[in-house]
Amino acid sequence: MVRLLTGLPPAQTWRATALVVQEARAAGRPVMVSDLVVAEAYFALHDHYGVPKEDAARSLLALLLSGSVSPEPGSRAVYALQSSLGGTKKPGFVDRLIHAQYERLGRRLVSFERAARKLKNAIVLKA
């Protein structure tokens, strides 16, 4: 995903793009991307490539909605990316992704991070 979004390095971008196209044609559907890969790409874009977090989230969301790749079954990445772009910066994308996955499983997020109070049914512990 990082190569598809950054175009760097060019040789790896070409190989990644060719693989995505080839695999999609062979399978008759877009290549699946796990939520964990989306989270890793988010951090790589921000930490390694210096992409601002909001821009990284927007780019990942656009790629997931483009039809070039598809989120894993039961994925919460699109929801978490959209909600992280929808208002306050905290809690961030990965915290929202974890929260959304727990909600899907009927569980509750427990955190020491005060920003988690903004998430439905989250439990915030005092340090």
Biotite code that builds the C-alpha atoms (Angstrom):
import biotite.structure as struc

atoms = struc.array([
    struc.Atom([0.000, 0.000, 0.000], chain_id="A", res_id=1, res_name="MET", atom_name="CA", element="C"),
    struc.Atom([2.812, 2.391, 0.832], chain_id="A", res_id=2, res_name="VAL", atom_name="CA", element="C"),
    struc.Atom([4.395, 1.924, -2.596], chain_id="A", res_id=3, res_name="ARG", atom_name="CA", element="C"),
    struc.Atom([1.042, 2.458, -4.303], chain_id="A", res_id=4, res_name="LEU", atom_name="CA", element="C"),
    struc.Atom([0.546, 5.710, -2.390], chain_id="A", res_id=5, res_name="LEU", atom_name="CA", element="C"),
    struc.Atom([4.054, 7.173, -2.495], chain_id="A", res_id=6, res_name="THR", atom_name="CA", element="C"),
    struc.Atom([5.419, 5.902, -5.797], chain_id="A", res_id=7, res_name="GLY", atom_name="CA", element="C"),
    struc.Atom([8.731, 5.359, -4.006], chain_id="A", res_id=8, res_name="LEU", atom_name="CA", element="C"),
    struc.Atom([11.028, 3.727, -4.769], chain_id="A", res_id=9, res_name="PRO", atom_name="CA", element="C"),
    struc.Atom([9.904, 3.575, -8.410], chain_id="A", res_id=10, res_name="PRO", atom_name="CA", element="C"),
    struc.Atom([11.059, -0.004, -9.088], chain_id="A", res_id=11, res_name="ALA", atom_name="CA", element="C"),
    struc.Atom([9.151, -1.318, -6.064], chain_id="A", res_id=12, res_name="GLN", atom_name="CA", element="C"),
    struc.Atom([6.120, 0.754, -7.013], chain_id="A", res_id=13, res_name="THR", atom_name="CA", element="C"),
    struc.Atom([6.105, -0.790, -10.472], chain_id="A", res_id=14, res_name="TRP", atom_name="CA", element="C"),
    struc.Atom([6.348, -4.320, -9.033], chain_id="A", res_id=15, res_name="ARG", atom_name="CA", element="C"),
    struc.Atom([3.662, -3.676, -6.408], chain_id="A", res_id=16, res_name="ALA", atom_name="CA", element="C"),
    struc.Atom([1.307, -2.171, -8.973], chain_id="A", res_id=17, res_name="THR", atom_name="CA", element="C"),
    struc.Atom([1.879, -5.072, -11.377], chain_id="A", res_id=18, res_name="ALA", atom_name="CA", element="C"),
    struc.Atom([1.180, -7.575, -8.605], chain_id="A", res_id=19, res_name="LEU", atom_name="CA", element="C"),
    struc.Atom([-2.037, -5.854, -7.537], chain_id="A", res_id=20, res_name="VAL", atom_name="CA", element="C"),
    struc.Atom([-3.288, -5.761, -11.132], chain_id="A", res_id=21, res_name="VAL", atom_name="CA", element="C"),
    struc.Atom([-2.201, -9.349, -11.868], chain_id="A", res_id=22, res_name="GLN", atom_name="CA", element="C"),
    struc.Atom([-3.659, -10.781, -8.654], chain_id="A", res_id=23, res_name="GLU", atom_name="CA", element="C"),
    struc.Atom([-6.900, -8.856, -9.072], chain_id="A", res_id=24, res_name="ALA", atom_name="CA", element="C"),
    struc.Atom([-7.334, -10.154, -12.613], chain_id="A", res_id=25, res_name="ARG", atom_name="CA", element="C"),
    struc.Atom([-6.518, -13.726, -11.591], chain_id="A", res_id=26, res_name="ALA", atom_name="CA", element="C"),
    struc.Atom([-8.917, -13.644, -8.645], chain_id="A", res_id=27, res_name="ALA", atom_name="CA", element="C"),
    struc.Atom([-11.585, -11.617, -10.418], chain_id="A", res_id=28, res_name="GLY", atom_name="CA", element="C"),
    struc.Atom([-11.719, -9.159, -7.541], chain_id="A", res_id=29, res_name="ARG", atom_name="CA", element="C"),
    struc.Atom([-9.512, -6.539, -5.862], chain_id="A", res_id=30, res_name="PRO", atom_name="CA", element="C"),
    struc.Atom([-6.605, -7.602, -3.675], chain_id="A", res_id=31, res_name="VAL", atom_name="CA", element="C"),
    struc.Atom([-7.633, -7.797, -0.015], chain_id="A", res_id=32, res_name="MET", atom_name="CA", element="C"),
    struc.Atom([-5.868, -5.642, 2.559], chain_id="A", res_id=33, res_name="VAL", atom_name="CA", element="C"),
    struc.Atom([-6.057, -6.365, 6.299], chain_id="A", res_id=34, res_name="SER", atom_name="CA", element="C"),
    struc.Atom([-6.719, -3.709, 8.921], chain_id="A", res_id=35, res_name="ASP", atom_name="CA", element="C"),
    struc.Atom([-3.263, -4.387, 10.342], chain_id="A", res_id=36, res_name="LEU", atom_name="CA", element="C"),
    struc.Atom([-1.681, -3.585, 6.964], chain_id="A", res_id=37, res_name="VAL", atom_name="CA", element="C"),
    struc.Atom([-3.693, -0.344, 6.807], chain_id="A", res_id=38, res_name="VAL", atom_name="CA", element="C"),
    struc.Atom([-2.438, 0.624, 10.286], chain_id="A", res_id=39, res_name="ALA", atom_name="CA", element="C"),
    struc.Atom([1.158, -0.213, 9.335], chain_id="A", res_id=40, res_name="GLU", atom_name="CA", element="C"),
    struc.Atom([0.867, 1.823, 6.130], chain_id="A", res_id=41, res_name="ALA", atom_name="CA", element="C"),
    struc.Atom([-0.538, 4.753, 8.109], chain_id="A", res_id=42, res_name="TYR", atom_name="CA", element="C"),
    struc.Atom([2.478, 4.775, 10.412], chain_id="A", res_id=43, res_name="PHE", atom_name="CA", element="C"),
    struc.Atom([4.950, 4.250, 7.559], chain_id="A", res_id=44, res_name="ALA", atom_name="CA", element="C"),
    struc.Atom([3.490, 7.160, 5.616], chain_id="A", res_id=45, res_name="LEU", atom_name="CA", element="C"),
    struc.Atom([3.672, 9.424, 8.649], chain_id="A", res_id=46, res_name="HIS", atom_name="CA", element="C"),
    struc.Atom([6.905, 8.316, 10.315], chain_id="A", res_id=47, res_name="ASP", atom_name="CA", element="C"),
    struc.Atom([9.058, 7.311, 7.357], chain_id="A", res_id=48, res_name="HIS", atom_name="CA", element="C"),
    struc.Atom([7.752, 9.533, 4.566], chain_id="A", res_id=49, res_name="TYR", atom_name="CA", element="C"),
    struc.Atom([6.781, 12.552, 6.687], chain_id="A", res_id=50, res_name="GLY", atom_name="CA", element="C"),
    struc.Atom([3.185, 12.624, 5.460], chain_id="A", res_id=51, res_name="VAL", atom_name="CA", element="C"),
    struc.Atom([0.950, 14.503, 7.923], chain_id="A", res_id=52, res_name="PRO", atom_name="CA", element="C"),
    struc.Atom([-1.410, 12.111, 9.740], chain_id="A", res_id=53, res_name="LYS", atom_name="CA", element="C"),
    struc.Atom([-4.538, 13.647, 8.228], chain_id="A", res_id=54, res_name="GLU", atom_name="CA", element="C"),
    struc.Atom([-3.104, 13.357, 4.715], chain_id="A", res_id=55, res_name="ASP", atom_name="CA", element="C"),
    struc.Atom([-2.046, 9.759, 5.379], chain_id="A", res_id=56, res_name="ALA", atom_name="CA", element="C"),
    struc.Atom([-5.580, 8.935, 6.540], chain_id="A", res_id=57, res_name="ALA", atom_name="CA", element="C"),
    struc.Atom([-7.126, 10.631, 3.494], chain_id="A", res_id=58, res_name="ARG", atom_name="CA", element="C"),
    struc.Atom([-4.791, 8.794, 1.103], chain_id="A", res_id=59, res_name="SER", atom_name="CA", element="C"),
    struc.Atom([-5.459, 5.408, 2.685], chain_id="A", res_id=60, res_name="LEU", atom_name="CA", element="C"),
    struc.Atom([-9.198, 6.004, 2.688], chain_id="A", res_id=61, res_name="LEU", atom_name="CA", element="C"),
    struc.Atom([-9.124, 6.996, -0.985], chain_id="A", res_id=62, res_name="ALA", atom_name="CA", element="C"),
    struc.Atom([-7.163, 3.847, -1.879], chain_id="A", res_id=63, res_name="LEU", atom_name="CA", element="C"),
    struc.Atom([-9.520, 1.587, 0.090], chain_id="A", res_id=64, res_name="LEU", atom_name="CA", element="C"),
    struc.Atom([-12.530, 3.165, -1.624], chain_id="A", res_id=65, res_name="LEU", atom_name="CA", element="C"),
    struc.Atom([-10.949, 3.189, -5.093], chain_id="A", res_id=66, res_name="SER", atom_name="CA", element="C"),
    struc.Atom([-11.685, -0.438, -5.904], chain_id="A", res_id=67, res_name="GLY", atom_name="CA", element="C"),
    struc.Atom([-7.994, -1.141, -6.557], chain_id="A", res_id=68, res_name="SER", atom_name="CA", element="C"),
    struc.Atom([-7.788, -2.976, -3.239], chain_id="A", res_id=69, res_name="VAL", atom_name="CA", element="C"),
    struc.Atom([-10.483, -4.052, -0.830], chain_id="A", res_id=70, res_name="SER", atom_name="CA", element="C"),
    struc.Atom([-10.603, -4.142, 2.955], chain_id="A", res_id=71, res_name="PRO", atom_name="CA", element="C"),
    struc.Atom([-10.646, -7.547, 4.631], chain_id="A", res_id=72, res_name="GLU", atom_name="CA", element="C"),
    struc.Atom([-14.053, -9.048, 5.469], chain_id="A", res_id=73, res_name="PRO", atom_name="CA", element="C"),
    struc.Atom([-15.368, -7.381, 8.625], chain_id="A", res_id=74, res_name="GLY", atom_name="CA", element="C"),
    struc.Atom([-12.838, -4.584, 8.269], chain_id="A", res_id=75, res_name="SER", atom_name="CA", element="C"),
    struc.Atom([-13.284, -1.473, 10.351], chain_id="A", res_id=76, res_name="ARG", atom_name="CA", element="C"),
    struc.Atom([-10.488, 0.503, 8.649], chain_id="A", res_id=77, res_name="ALA", atom_name="CA", element="C"),
    struc.Atom([-12.742, 2.606, 6.414], chain_id="A", res_id=78, res_name="VAL", atom_name="CA", element="C"),
    struc.Atom([-14.962, 3.516, 9.369], chain_id="A", res_id=79, res_name="TYR", atom_name="CA", element="C"),
    struc.Atom([-11.962, 4.355, 11.577], chain_id="A", res_id=80, res_name="ALA", atom_name="CA", element="C"),
    struc.Atom([-10.306, 6.445, 8.853], chain_id="A", res_id=81, res_name="LEU", atom_name="CA", element="C"),
    struc.Atom([-13.537, 8.342, 8.195], chain_id="A", res_id=82, res_name="GLN", atom_name="CA", element="C"),
    struc.Atom([-14.150, 8.985, 11.887], chain_id="A", res_id=83, res_name="SER", atom_name="CA", element="C"),
    struc.Atom([-10.549, 10.111, 12.466], chain_id="A", res_id=84, res_name="SER", atom_name="CA", element="C"),
    struc.Atom([-11.038, 12.692, 9.706], chain_id="A", res_id=85, res_name="LEU", atom_name="CA", element="C"),
    struc.Atom([-14.415, 13.769, 11.001], chain_id="A", res_id=86, res_name="GLY", atom_name="CA", element="C"),
    struc.Atom([-13.460, 16.063, 13.840], chain_id="A", res_id=87, res_name="GLY", atom_name="CA", element="C"),
    struc.Atom([-11.027, 16.021, 16.706], chain_id="A", res_id=88, res_name="THR", atom_name="CA", element="C"),
    struc.Atom([-7.535, 14.646, 16.176], chain_id="A", res_id=89, res_name="LYS", atom_name="CA", element="C"),
    struc.Atom([-7.704, 12.515, 19.304], chain_id="A", res_id=90, res_name="LYS", atom_name="CA", element="C"),
    struc.Atom([-8.275, 9.707, 19.637], chain_id="A", res_id=91, res_name="PRO", atom_name="CA", element="C"),
    struc.Atom([-6.315, 8.979, 16.491], chain_id="A", res_id=92, res_name="GLY", atom_name="CA", element="C"),
    struc.Atom([-6.874, 6.524, 13.670], chain_id="A", res_id=93, res_name="PHE", atom_name="CA", element="C"),
    struc.Atom([-5.323, 3.440, 15.268], chain_id="A", res_id=94, res_name="VAL", atom_name="CA", element="C"),
    struc.Atom([-7.155, 3.955, 18.581], chain_id="A", res_id=95, res_name="ASP", atom_name="CA", element="C"),
    struc.Atom([-10.392, 4.342, 16.633], chain_id="A", res_id=96, res_name="ARG", atom_name="CA", element="C"),
    struc.Atom([-9.598, 1.202, 14.646], chain_id="A", res_id=97, res_name="LEU", atom_name="CA", element="C"),
    struc.Atom([-9.015, -0.830, 17.804], chain_id="A", res_id=98, res_name="ILE", atom_name="CA", element="C"),
    struc.Atom([-12.217, 0.568, 19.311], chain_id="A", res_id=99, res_name="HIS", atom_name="CA", element="C"),
    struc.Atom([-14.236, -0.263, 16.189], chain_id="A", res_id=100, res_name="ALA", atom_name="CA", element="C"),
    struc.Atom([-12.871, -3.821, 16.092], chain_id="A", res_id=101, res_name="GLN", atom_name="CA", element="C"),
    struc.Atom([-13.770, -4.367, 19.742], chain_id="A", res_id=102, res_name="TYR", atom_name="CA", element="C"),
    struc.Atom([-17.263, -2.966, 19.176], chain_id="A", res_id=103, res_name="GLU", atom_name="CA", element="C"),
    struc.Atom([-17.760, -5.342, 16.246], chain_id="A", res_id=104, res_name="ARG", atom_name="CA", element="C"),
    struc.Atom([-16.894, -8.194, 18.615], chain_id="A", res_id=105, res_name="LEU", atom_name="CA", element="C"),
    struc.Atom([-19.239, -6.896, 21.316], chain_id="A", res_id=106, res_name="GLY", atom_name="CA", element="C"),
    struc.Atom([-16.336, -5.859, 23.539], chain_id="A", res_id=107, res_name="ARG", atom_name="CA", element="C"),
    struc.Atom([-15.254, -2.574, 25.099], chain_id="A", res_id=108, res_name="ARG", atom_name="CA", element="C"),
    struc.Atom([-12.046, -0.633, 24.690], chain_id="A", res_id=109, res_name="LEU", atom_name="CA", element="C"),
    struc.Atom([-10.157, -0.074, 27.939], chain_id="A", res_id=110, res_name="VAL", atom_name="CA", element="C"),
    struc.Atom([-7.493, 2.624, 27.914], chain_id="A", res_id=111, res_name="SER", atom_name="CA", element="C"),
    struc.Atom([-5.585, 5.060, 30.088], chain_id="A", res_id=112, res_name="PHE", atom_name="CA", element="C"),
    struc.Atom([-5.806, 7.659, 27.298], chain_id="A", res_id=113, res_name="GLU", atom_name="CA", element="C"),
    struc.Atom([-8.267, 10.384, 28.256], chain_id="A", res_id=114, res_name="ARG", atom_name="CA", element="C"),
    struc.Atom([-9.195, 11.005, 24.623], chain_id="A", res_id=115, res_name="ALA", atom_name="CA", element="C"),
    struc.Atom([-10.815, 7.549, 24.588], chain_id="A", res_id=116, res_name="ALA", atom_name="CA", element="C"),
    struc.Atom([-13.723, 9.121, 26.512], chain_id="A", res_id=117, res_name="ARG", atom_name="CA", element="C"),
    struc.Atom([-14.966, 10.360, 23.136], chain_id="A", res_id=118, res_name="LYS", atom_name="CA", element="C"),
    struc.Atom([-15.469, 6.762, 21.979], chain_id="A", res_id=119, res_name="LEU", atom_name="CA", element="C"),
    struc.Atom([-18.798, 5.093, 22.662], chain_id="A", res_id=120, res_name="LYS", atom_name="CA", element="C"),
    struc.Atom([-18.702, 2.667, 25.613], chain_id="A", res_id=121, res_name="ASN", atom_name="CA", element="C"),
    struc.Atom([-14.942, 2.989, 26.111], chain_id="A", res_id=122, res_name="ALA", atom_name="CA", element="C"),
    struc.Atom([-13.614, 2.615, 29.644], chain_id="A", res_id=123, res_name="ILE", atom_name="CA", element="C"),
    struc.Atom([-10.912, 5.102, 30.646], chain_id="A", res_id=124, res_name="VAL", atom_name="CA", element="C"),
    struc.Atom([-8.832, 4.125, 33.638], chain_id="A", res_id=125, res_name="LEU", atom_name="CA", element="C"),
    struc.Atom([-7.090, 6.656, 35.858], chain_id="A", res_id=126, res_name="LYS", atom_name="CA", element="C"),
    struc.Atom([-3.316, 6.335, 36.036], chain_id="A", res_id=127, res_name="ALA", atom_name="CA", element="C"),
])
